[in-house]
Amino acid sequence: MRFLKWVGVAVAVPSAVLVILIAAFVARSELAHDEETCPFEEVARAPVAAGIELVDERRRCQESVEEHRWVVLRGEGRHEIGRRRLAADAYGPDRYSFTTSIEDGFVHVRIQNRGIEPAHFREGPE
């Protein structure tokens, strides 16, 4: 009976340590990407249609991670339509591009990072 108790402890302890390490990693990553301490900076602007622009913004809050967000400007209005956080080298000059379009009156942005599944964000109704 004692043997089974120690086997159970031997199995449970590594699992518990793993859960704690994962939680600490997620908390560290999310705290590093706080808007107050690590703001976005504008990288590019793309005209989409008359009076409508898409702004590509980025931030690098951890050395190996880069996050981009895409913001639609319509007149005085400004709203985010998508974010993507990847390894910093995924946004290298020959590895990253985006295209914009208007479909059904809404802005669409398609993001391509070489070697990574493409992303598509769509502006929603106000």
N, C-alpha and C positions, 0 to 999 in steps of 0.2 A: 504494500500500500504506500509506504514512504517513497519507494522508487517512482511510482506513478506521479506522486506529488512533485518530485523534483523534475521529472520529464515535463510536466505541465508548466512549471516555472521556467524551465529552459526554453520552452517554445513561446511562452507569453512575453517574457522580458524583451527579446529582440523585436518582436512585433510592436510592443508599446514604445520602444525607443525609436523605431522607424516612423511611427505615427507622429511622435513629438518632433522629430527632425523635419518631416514634411511640413508640419504646421509652422515651424520656425522659419523654414525657407519661404513659404508663401507669405507669411507676415512680413519678413524682411523685404521681400520684393515689392509688396504692395505699399509698405511705408516709404520705401525709396521713391516711389512714383507719386508722391503727394504734390498736388498742384502748387501749393504755397512754396515749398522748398525746391521744386524742380519744374519751373514753368516751360511751356512750349515756346519755340521760336519759329518764325515763318521761314520756310525754305523756298517755296515757289507759289506763284499765282497763275491760274489758267483761266482765261475768259471762256465762258460756256455759251452765253447768249447775251443779247443786249441787256445791260444792267445786272448781269449775273456773273459772279466769279467763284472759282473754287480755290481755296487756300490750302496748301499742304504745309503742315506744321510738324516739327519734330522735337524730341527731347531725348537725352541720354542720361538717365539718372543712375545707371549702373554701367560700368565700363563696357561690358560685353552685350548690353541690351539697348536697342533703340526703339522708340515708340513714335509712330506717326499718327496724326489725326487729320481728317479732311473736313473743312468748314465751308459751308455755302454762304456767300454774301449776296443778298438781294436788297438793293437799296440800302437802307439803314439796318436791315435785319441781318443777323448772323446766327447760324446754328450748325452744330456738329452733326455730320451724317455717318461718321465711322472712325474707328481706331484700329491700329494693328501694331502689336508689340512682337518683335522678332530679334534674332541675333543681329548685332550691329552690322556685320558684314553682308547681311541680306539686303541692305539699303545702299550698297556700293554703287558707283556711277554706272557700271555696266550690268548691274544686277537688278535694278529697280526702275519701274516706269508706271505711269498711270495715264488713263485716258478718261475724258469726260464726254457726256452727251446729255441731251434733253430727250426724255421719253415720256409721253403723256403729261407733259408740263412739269415734270420733276427732274432734278439733276441726278444723274447716275455717274458713279466713278468706279472704274475697274482697275484694280491694282495687280501688277505682275511683279513678283520677285522670282528671279530665275531659280529653278529647283524646288520651288514651294508652290503649293496649291494657290491659284489666283483667288482674289477676294473681289466681291462686288457689293457696293453700298449704294443705297437708293435714298434720296431725300423723301421724307414723308410729308403728309399734309400738316399744315400749321396746327 
